[in-house]
């Protein structure tokens, strides 16, 4: 059974940093592209970042470019999101999501999410 | 702001058929990019419902179907059930943006 479990969320002040993790199991993690998708309270879904299976290709949404860094450790079956210079508008539930294709296409499995609150 | 527009809400009685539209433009759906649909039950993570315009993943009831035409796509739910009450999102790709995944605005389905 495919499982994605996020962790690392919490309350942080504007301008602060936070590192999210996503532990994957039930599939060959190193064979799949992974993503972070967020959802602000009461709002819709917003794609944040993409990383290919080998980390050779990385994309970011304009809203986080230069502030967030996606990475993965295939030996540890883990995905990460380093978030710096956090803003109020970054407050959201952050989901890790798997893309079953070699290029950005769709998300076939999602984690349960971790809440990031940016507030003073 | 999303480039894919959905109605904020649709409703229907149990057993009825409801449809959710997803309207895009010539830089996304109209350009031939596929549309995918997700269901988000209250307080839970999204779940893939339809991929590649009309394909259902294993385990998704055949009450759910997807279609695409021109610059729009649709999700139909036939035989509406109480457990279908959720938010639904379409998703595609837009060539005019640097966002490789674009989502629709979302539709709340209410079972009367």
Interface residues (C-beta under 8 A of the other chain):
Chain A: X35 X37 X44 X45 X46 X47 X50 X59 X61 X62 X95 X104 X105 X106 X107 X108 X109 X110 X111 X112 X113
Chain B: X2 X34 X36 X38 X44 X45 X46 X47 X48 X51 X52 X57 X89 X91 X93 X98 X99 X100 X101 X102 X103 X104 X105 X106
